[in-house]
Structures are given as structure tokens and as C-alpha cells.
């Protein structure tokens, strides 16, 4: 396993690589056209660094489009499941919840999606530890610093990460892979993806040039709203100093400021008002700038009205654009990246798992979700298993599943609980360990929950207790564990509590049984 490139860790240094002759290349890379003469079109460089500076850090439309897609995609909840069940608790979910000391799940995926949008390539580094199945940390690598080393068959055999004159090589010939490479579709490149920023490069140049023109207009040639022209009786347009001072005073006192807006102007003999504004060519120039902004937004799959570009901005259009944004841009991006990351982590784990966006937790799709659930629920000709498959849910497992243990009390506090809220699925078999670790006598009560489940048995110190009905409560006179085995029957929200405690000493929580 390759050692870590950055961050904390104690990875071993790689064996010394043979010295290589450093080569120099142009920082600008390939260009569309060269400014070799007057009147020639000049295009900005097309390398990743230059496009990022021109289209992201130097263009408000590109910046907002990338941020909107990356933040929306990073905020989409992910579910972890395999062919048999959906996991509420899983090592993969724990890793993604805190992938490294400096980033959470949202920060990591926002960085990964941002790199993918800006360069067409996203790279994740796995930091492994001796004896660990999954990586202990995940890091996003900057795409402009990563280069692929192809083998004789064309497939990547290594990835080079260059920084400050140093180069680190990640070996890809072993298993599991230290690098996960997610790339966009590129019809003309076998190894690197095509970014929306590259497709919108011409529109970015047009928009930036238009902004520069507007800035130059304000700096050098800002035109007033109008002009007062004086023609004397003899045709000489020259006012005396007293006349000029009087005219300026009258304009400042009676025709400037908000309180004088719309006041008619009285012009004496020889004075004429000439309004000044944008010429038809100037107005066309502004429309060109707006058209360029629309092209940038379209390249990233963002409806123009979502980033403030003028259009049909009604509420109905905005709501539909919001749904289309998620359906056509965000969800395809999240699904593709999540599938690639899940397959890569499955290689580390040694067991196949799948990561999918949780469509039920996306507010923009709530109306569609309700309609879909209603249609599937009303389909009486479908079995329960077929309905779950139509909703993208795994089939119900026949085997019992473990619920996270509930521990009442601790060495530090008799009123502490390790977990308050639990989620289960209707029709599933479960095993639930409820333990007492405090000095009090706890009386665990959940009457509504007990009445809506089917008890299989209660196990106390390896002794099984079978019953035809639910217990009234579970009582702990000393430290110990009671395991209940049951099948959930009806969905609903239920409460559990420890009898006799309230206020700051209250020990209670919820049990949610979903369909």
C-alpha cells in the first residue's frame, strides 16, 4: 500500500524511484487561437488551472453554477444497502460521516463534486491502516496535480501526484486500489473526463469580455443621462460665467435627488435638452452578455432562473425548474459518483455494498415521491415484495436483525443513556439488547410499542421466556442484560421511558417503525 501523501499517519516511505529528468511545459497549454495580429480573436487558455481562474474564481455565473450543483449534490442523503437489506448502521456510513479529521461528509463530497465539475475528473485517496478492512481516512486530491500513468494495455497502472517539485506515485497494480478515479464522459480521451467548464469556455470568454467592457465604460466613458445644449441668438453656444453658475445652481436645487424626481424642467430661450442613453448596438451588447450567461448555466445543467438570469421567473416555473435541476443534473451526478465510490469501498471491505441517493429525503421531490408512493400503494395486484422493488427498497429479510444496544446508566451517571431514538421496519424480525449499567433499579416501559409487535422470546442470562402476550415492563434490580426477540407488525411512532424519572433526570426516547 502506498504511503500517505499528506495528513497524519505513519506510512512507510516508498522505495527510491529512479531519477527522472525534469521537463518544462507551457503553463497555458493548448489555446484555440493565438493573438498574432491586430483584430484577431483572442481566447483564454484551456488548461484546467486557467479555466478555473477564468470561469470559477473570475466569473460570477460559473462560480454560482458550480457551487449550486456541488452543494446540492453533497447535501443529498445516501443510503447503504446490499442485495438483502438496507443498513441504518454500517462501517461505510461511519467512514463517510467523518472521512478525515478536517472534513465531514458534506465537505468531502462538495470538494469531490467541485473537482469533477471544474476539471471533469475527481480523485479520492484511501489512507489505510494495518489490519483494517476499510480505509481509516479519505482525501480528495486536486485534479490539476494528478496525472495518469498508462500501462502497455492502456489501462492506468499508477497515478502521479505532483506538488512543489515533488512527485508521489500511487501504484494501481495491486488490490485494493489506493485511488478512486471518477470522470465525466469524454468522447476523445481514454483517461480524462470532459468538464462543463471546458464546454462553456467560449461563453465564459464572451461573458468576461463583456464585464471588462462594462468596467471600462464606467472608468473611461461613462455617459450622463442627458445634456443641456445652449444656442445663443447669434448661434454662439457660450454662456457667461454668471449664467453658467445660475444654471448649475438651478439644476442642483430643483432637479437632482429623489425628492425632485419627475419635476418638469423650465428651459429659457436658447436652452435645449438632449437625452443620452445606450445606443442600439450597446443594447445588443448587453443581450450578448445575458446570452453568454445562459450558455454557461446550460453547460452545467442549471436552469438560468435559479442563478438570477432574467427570464420567466414565476413561482410555477421556479418550482418546475427546481425539480428539473434535481432530476436532470443533481441526481444523475450523485448516482454515478456514489456507485463508483461504493464499488471502490466494496473492494476494500471484501463485501459488495451499494450507495444510492435517498430520494425520500429530498424536499424538491416530495410531491413526486408522494404521487409515486400512492400509485404503488394502490396497486392491489402487486405483492409486498413487488411494491418494495418498485420503490427501490431491498426485500425484507427473513432472518432477525440486531438493533443497536440500549444501555441504561453508566459509571459516570445513573441517568445517562447511550442512545434515545431507534428506527425499525414493519414486518421485520429483530433482536434488541437492553442493558442496565447504573446503580438504580430501572423499570423500562414502552406499552404502545409492546402492543404493536409480536414477541418471539425474552432471554435473560441465557434463559428463554416465551409468552403469548406482551410484558407490562422490563425491570432491572441489578446490572444485567435482557434481550427481546420480536417481529414488528404495525408502523408508527412510539415512546419508551424509565418509570419514575422526570425533569433533568428523565430517561426516555422514541421508537419509529416505518413501512
N, C-alpha and C positions, 0 to 999 in steps of 0.2 A: 504493500500500500504506500502510495506516495505520501511524503510528509506534508504537513500543513504549510501553506504559503503565508498566511497571516493569522492573527488571533492567538489566543492562549493555547498551549499544548506542548507536548514533549516528543513530537515526531522525530525520528532519526533523519539525519541529513542524507540526501541522495548521494550515490557514488559519483565521483568526479566525472563529468562528461568531457569528451574531447573538445579541445579549444576550437572555436569557430571564428572565422574572420567576419568582423562586423561590417555590414554593408549599409549604405545610406540610401534612402529613398526620399522622394519628394513628399513633403508634408501635405500637399494639396491633392495628390493623387490625380486621377483622371478628371478632365473637365470636358464639358460639352462643346465649348467654343473658346477660342483664345482672343484676347483683345490685342490684335496686331495692327489695328489701324483705326482711324477715326471713323465713327459711325457704325462700328461693328458691335454686335450684341455681346455683352459680357455676362457669363453665367458664373455663379459661385461654385467652388469646388464640390465634388460629390463624394468625398470620403466621409466616414462616419463622424469624425470629430468636427469637421467643417459644417456638415449638415445639422448636427446637433446645436452648434453655436448659432447658426443662421435661422434654423427652423424651430428651435425649442427655447433656448435662452434669449434669443433676439427677436422672436415673433410671438405676439400675444395669442394669436389664433392657434398656432401649432402648440404652444405651451398649454393652453386650456384644453385642447383636444386630447393631448397625451395624458394630462392629469385627470381628465374626466374619465377616460377609458381605464387607466391604470387603477385609480382609486375605486371606481365602481367594480372592476373585476376583483380587486383584492378584498373587497368587502363581502363578496358572495360567499355564504357559508358552504363548507364542503362536508359531505357525508362519506364515511368509510364503510365499505361492505365487501363481502365476498359472494360466492355463489349461493351460500346458505343463509346468511343473516346480515343485518346492519348493526354496526358496533357503535354503542354510545361511549365506550371506553376502549381505547386501542393504543398500542405504542406509537403507531404512525401519527395519530391525532395528538398525542402528547409531544412528539417531536415537532410537529408543525405549530403547536401552540406556542412554543418558545424555541425557535430553531437555533438561536445563538444568544450569547449574553447581551448583545447590543440591539437586537431586533426581536419584535414579536411577529406573529403570523402575518398581520396586515402589512407591516413594514417590509418584510421579506418579499411577499408576493407583489407589492406595489413596485419595488425595485426590479423584480424579475419581469413583470409586465412592461414596465417602462423601457428596459433594455430591449425587449422584444419589439416594441413599437418604434423605437428610435433607430435600431440597427438591423432588425429582422432576426436577431439571434439572442437567446438567453442561456446563460450558463450557471449551473448550480454545482458547488463543490461540496463533497461529503467529507467530513472530518471524522474518522473512525477511531475507535479505541480498542485495545486488545481484549478479545473475548466478548465484545458487544455485537449483537446482531445488527441493530440499526446504527447509523451514524449518530454521534453524540451532538454534532452541530452541522448546520447547513449555512453556506455563504453564497451570495450572488456575486459573480465575477463581472467586471466591466468588459463589455463586448469588444471595445476598441483595443484592449490589451491581450485578447485571446486570438490565437491562430491555430488552425488545424494542420496536423502533420499526417498526410495521407500515406497509406501503405501501398504495396505493389498492386493490390487488387482494387485500390481506390477508396477503401473504407478507412476511416480515421484510426490510426494506431496510437496517437498521442495528441495532447493539447498543450501548446506552449503559452505560458502566461508571462508577459514581459513588462517590467516596471523598473525605471531608473537604471537602465543598462544591464539589469539582471534578468535572467530568464529561468523559469521553473517549468519543468515538463511533467505532465500527468500521463502516466502510462495507461493505455486503454486496452492492452492485450490480455490482461487478466480478468478476473471476476471476483467481486462485483466492480462495476465501473466507478471511478472516483468523481467523474464529471457527468452531469446530465445536461445534454445539449438539446434545447427546444428551438426550432427555427421555423420561420414562415416559409410559405411556398415560393420558390424561385424557379421559373422555367429554364433559366440559362445558367444556373450554378448548381453543382453537385453537392457542395458542402455548406454554403452560406445562404441565409434566407434574404428575402427582399422585404424591406421595411416600407410602411406607408410614407415615411419621411422621404424616401428616395422617389416614390411615385409622385409626390407632391412638390418635388424640388423646383420645378418651373413656376408653379403657383406661388411658392414661398419667395422666390426671387422677385416676382411681379409685386407681391404684397409689400415686401421690404423696400423695394424701389419706390413704390407709391408713398409709403410712410416717410421715406427720406425726402421725397419731393415736397410733401406737405410741410415737413420741418423746415426745409429750405425756403419755402414760400413765406412761412412765418418769420424766419430770420432775415430774409433779404428783400422780400417783395410783398409783404402783407398789404392788401389793398383796403382802403377805407370803405364805409358804406356808401359814400357819395361825395360829391364836390359841388361847391357853390362857385359858379362862374360869373365874373363881372365884366361887362362890356360898357364902357363909357359912351357918352354921347358922340364923341369923335372916333369911336372904335378902339380906343386905347384901354385895355383892361388893367388899369393900375389904380388902386385905392390909395388915398392919402393915409399917413400914419394914424390920424385921429379916426378916420372911417374904419380902418382895419381893426383898431383896438375896440371900437364900439361894436363891430360885428362879432368879434370873438367873445366879448362880454355877453352880448345878447344870446349867442349860442350856448354858452356855459350856464347861463341863468335860466333860460326858458326852454331849452331843447335837449338837455343832457340829463341822464339819470332816470330811475324808474318812475318817479312822480311826474315827469314830463313826457312819458311815453305816449305817443299818439297825438300830441298837441300840434295843431296846424302852425305852419311857418308863414310869416308875412315877409315877403321879399320886396324891397323897394326897387325903384327903377334901375334897370341895368343889371340886376342880380338874377341868376337862373340856377336851378337845382338839377344836377346830373347824377342820377343814381348809378352806383357801380356794384357789380356782383360778378359771380362766376360766369364765364363765357360758356357757350355750348360745348366746346372742347374740354374745358375744365370739368364740367359736369360729367361728361363721358369718362374722364379720367377717374373720377370718384366711383363711378359704376364699375370700372375695370378693377379697382381695388376691392370692391364688395364681391365681385365675381371670383377674384382670386381667393378671398377668404372662404367662399363657399366650396371651392375646389379643395382647399386644404382640409376643411371639415369632412367633405365627402371621402377623401382618401383615407381618413381614419375611421370612417363609418359612424360619424357623429352627426345627427340631424342639426342643420345650421341654427335653428331657433334655440337649441339647448345651450349654445355658447354666445347668444346675443346677436347673431347676424339677422338683420331685418328680414321679415317675411310674414307669413300668415300665422302670427303668434296668438291664436285664440286658445282658450282652455282645452277645448276638444282636440285641437291639433297638437297642443303640447302634450297632453296625456297619451295620445296615439304615438307621437314621436318618442316619448319616454319608453313605452312598451317596445316599439321597434328597435330602439337603441339597445335594450337588453336582449331581445330575441335575435337580432341580426349581427350584433357586434360583441357584446359582453359575454353572453353565454357560449357562443362558439369558441371564443378565445379561452375562457376558463375551462371548458370541457377538454380542449386539446392539450392545454398545459397540465391540467390535473391528471389526465390519462398518462402523459409522459412521465410525470413525477411519480405517480403510483407504480408504474411498471419498473421504474428505476429503483424505488424503495423496496418493491417486492423482491428484486434480485438480492438486495442486502438482507432482507428479512428471511428469505428462503421459503416464503409462502405468498401466494398471489392475493393481493388486495386491490381494490378499485376505489378511486376517489372521484366523486361526481358532485356537481353543484346541487345544492339543496333548493329546488325550485319553490318549495313551500314556504321558505323564509325570505323571499324577495318581494317587498311590498309592491313594486311596479307590476308584478304578475299576479297579484292577489285575485283580481277579477277573473282572469283566465283559469287560475287554479280552482276557484270555486265552481265555475262552469264545468270544468273537466271532471272534478270530483262528483258533481251532481249527475252528470251523464253516466259515468261509470257506476255510481251507486244505484242508479235507477235501472241498470241493465240486469234484469232478473234472470236472463238466460246465461249469465256468466257465473262461474263458481267463485268462491272467495279467493282461491289461488289465481284465477284468471284476472280478477279485478286487481289484485296486488301487482301482477305482472304488467297490466295496463297502466298502472300508476308508477311504474318503475321501482317497485318495492320487491325485495327478495322474498321467497316463500317462507312461510312460518316453519320454524324448526320444531321437530317433534321432541328433541332432547331438551332437558332442562338447562337453563342458562343461569349463571351466577349474577346476583345483584351485588353491587358494592356493599361491603360490610358496614353496618351501623354500629358505632361504638359510643356507649353512654358513659360520660365521665372520663377523667384522665388522672394522671398523677399530679397534675398542676391544678385542676379544678374539677370538682364533683358535678358541675353544671355545664361542662363542655360536651359538644357532640362533634364528631369528625365530618358529618355531612347531614344536611337538613332536607334536601329535596331529591326525589327519586322519580325516574321515568321508566315505565314499562309499557308493553304492548298487549292488547287484548288477545286472548286465545293462546298465550304462550305459557310454557311451564318454567318455573323459576325456583331457585334455591337462594334463601336470604338468611345470612348470619347476623344476629342481633346480639351484641355482647355488652356486658357491664364491666367497666374498668374503674369505677369510682367507689367511694365508701358508703354511698347512700343505698337505700332499698328502692329500686326503681320499679314502677308499675307502668309498663308500656301499653298504651291504648290506641287503637285505630279501628273503632267499631264499624264505621261505614265501609272501610276497605275490607275488613274481615268478612262482611256480609256479601261482598261482591266478588269473592274469589272462592275457588274450590280447593280446600285443604287436602293434600295427599298424606302428609305426616308432619309431626313435630319431633325433632331429635334433640335430646338433652343428654350430654355425656354418653353418646353412642347408644342411647336408649330411645327407641322409636315409640311415638304415641300416635295412634290412628283414631280418628274421630269422624262422626257423621255430620257435625256442625262446627261452626267457628268458635274459638275460645273467646271469653269475655275480655281477657287481657293477658299479657305476659308479665310475670312478676319475678324480680331478681332480689333475693335476700342476701346474696353474696356475689362476688365476682364470678363470672362464668359466661357461657355462650349457649344460646338457643337458636337452632336452625329450623326454619319453617320451609316446607316444600309445598307448592301450590300452583294452581293454574288460574290466571286472570280470566275473568268472564266478561265483565262489562267495562267499557271505557268510562272515565270520569275523573274528577279531581277530589282527592280525599286528604284528610288531615290525620297526622299522628301526633301524640303528645305524651309526656310523662305526667301522670296524675299527681296532683297536689303541689305543683310548682307554677308560679306565675311571676309577672314582672320581670326584673332583670335576671331572675333565676329560671325563667321558663325554658323548657327544653321541648321544642316542637318543630314540625316541618310538614311537607306535603308529599303526597304520592300521586303522580299523574299517570293514568293508564290511557294511552292513545289507541285509536282504532288500528 
